[in-house]
Amino acid sequence: MANSSATPILCASFNQDNSCFAIGTKNGFRLFDARSGRLRYERVIGAFSIVEMLFSTSLIAIVGAGEQPSLSPRRLCLFNFVTGSALRELNFLTSILAVRINRKRLIVVLQEKTYIYDVNSLAILDTIDTVSNSKGLSAFAPNSEACYLALPASTTKGSALVYNTLELQSLCQIDAHRSPLAAIAFSLNGMYLATASEQGTIIRVHLVSQATKSYSLRRGSYPSTIYSLSFGPSVDLPDVLVATNLSGSLHAFSLGPIIELRNRRPNKLLGSMIPEPINDALESSYHHVLHNVSVAGVKSYVTVSNTDKVQSTSTNSIIRSSVYIITGDGHFYNYTLNITSSNKLSWSLQSEFNLMDTLL
């Protein structure tokens, strides 16, 4: 999604396994290796509002920002950066607001329509008429089996439509918040969906197979825009959920204890019925905040690259996560978060660099 014109980065995205990331700028786009920070590829031909990678392959999907006639925001180009050639172009009647991709499907989000393509043949499979979605808000599971797409289902409240892009049918609707959605993200296996509203005080994690079952996480008591959400990459139960917001803070939630605790409570299904504030506050002990990880007011993009469980003693274990943050003012940060089984947090900054200064 596009960022403010006052910052050098117009868009940023991580690939599906979080090993690489891409940024679009007013001059072109750049592809980086996330672990080393090495610049893999750069093309300087004009402004780009969308750059999406397909895992670590040479295929990327790019959309111009419209500042040059040749880079229309209504044209999607599938580009091979190894050969430097355009493989296919798709043109639309209105501006493309988001592109999502995995090994089975290509998703193109417009303001009032979303198109689903077979990623290999580029045959159009379905068109979804949506509520007005001016920000192109969407989430797409990278898993090829649970190939789920989430889109806003209302402009007045925080409802999400979950669509099965393999079977081409609606899976469920999750009524998550009282105010419209601001951020959504799937877990790696598509089993869980995280949502945040425009208020940003509560983040909810929903079990997709049971749309009425959710877990409420209190970010804070004052409203703040959630910029980005990301689950830890566990193939089963995610250990951690992270979020960045307007204040420049990083919020980390220990999900394992929360979900296990709620699962032990009989007849405690949440979700479509909005929980009372007292129930939301129950999860605050599993919430950790790192302040000033980015400049307040500057959009940021976060992902959890890997999560390992380390046995430090016979009675204590540590969940260790690598967290990557891209900021709209052109910086990249790599943090390590350690959360012990006694729920204590420690963290360290492993590396940082300026994305605009990096050279091939």
Stockholm file with secondary structure:
# STOCKHOLM 1.0

chainA/1-360         MANSSATPILCASFNQDNSCFAIGTKNGFRLFDARSGRLRYERVIGAFSIVEMLFSTSLIAIVGAGEQPSLSPRRLCLFNFVTGSALRELNFLTSILAVRINRKRLIVVLQEKTYIYDVNSLAILDTIDTVSNSKGLSAFAPNSEACYLALPASTTKGSALVYNTLELQSLCQIDAHRSPLAAIAFSLNGMYLATASEQGTIIRVHLVSQATKSYSLRRGSYPSTIYSLSFGPSVDLPDVLVATNLSGSLHAFSLGPIIELRNRRPNKLLGSMIPEPINDALESSYHHVLHNVSVAGVKSYVTVSNTDKVQSTSTNSIIRSSVYIITGDGHFYNYTLNITSSNKLSWSLQSEFNLMDTLL
#=GR chainA/1-360 SS CCCCTTSSEEEEEECTTSSEEEEEESSEEEEEETTTCCEEEEEESSCEEEEEECTTSSEEEEEECSSSTTSCTTEEEEEETTTTEEEEEEECSSCCCEEEECSSEEEEECSSEEEEEETTTCCEEEEEECSCCTTCCCEECCCSSSCEEEEECCSSSEEEEEEETTTTEEEEEEEEESSCEEEEEECTTSSEEEEEESSCSEEEEEETTSTTCEEEEECCSSCCCEEEEEECCCSSSCSEEEEEETTSCEEEEEHHHHHHHHHTSTTCCCSSSCCCHHHHGGGGGGEEEETTSSCTTSCEEEEEEEEEEEECSSSCEEEEEEEEEEETTTEEEEEEEEEETTCCEEEEEEEEEETTTCCC
#=GC SS_cons         CCCCTTSSEEEEEECTTSSEEEEEESSEEEEEETTTCCEEEEEESSCEEEEEECTTSSEEEEEECSSSTTSCTTEEEEEETTTTEEEEEEECSSCCCEEEECSSEEEEECSSEEEEEETTTCCEEEEEECSCCTTCCCEECCCSSSCEEEEECCSSSEEEEEEETTTTEEEEEEEEESSCEEEEEECTTSSEEEEEESSCSEEEEEETTSTTCEEEEECCSSCCCEEEEEECCCSSSCSEEEEEETTSCEEEEEHHHHHHHHHTSTTCCCSSSCCCHHHHGGGGGGEEEETTSSCTTSCEEEEEEEEEEEECSSSCEEEEEEEEEEETTTEEEEEEEEEETTCCEEEEEEEEEETTTCCC
//
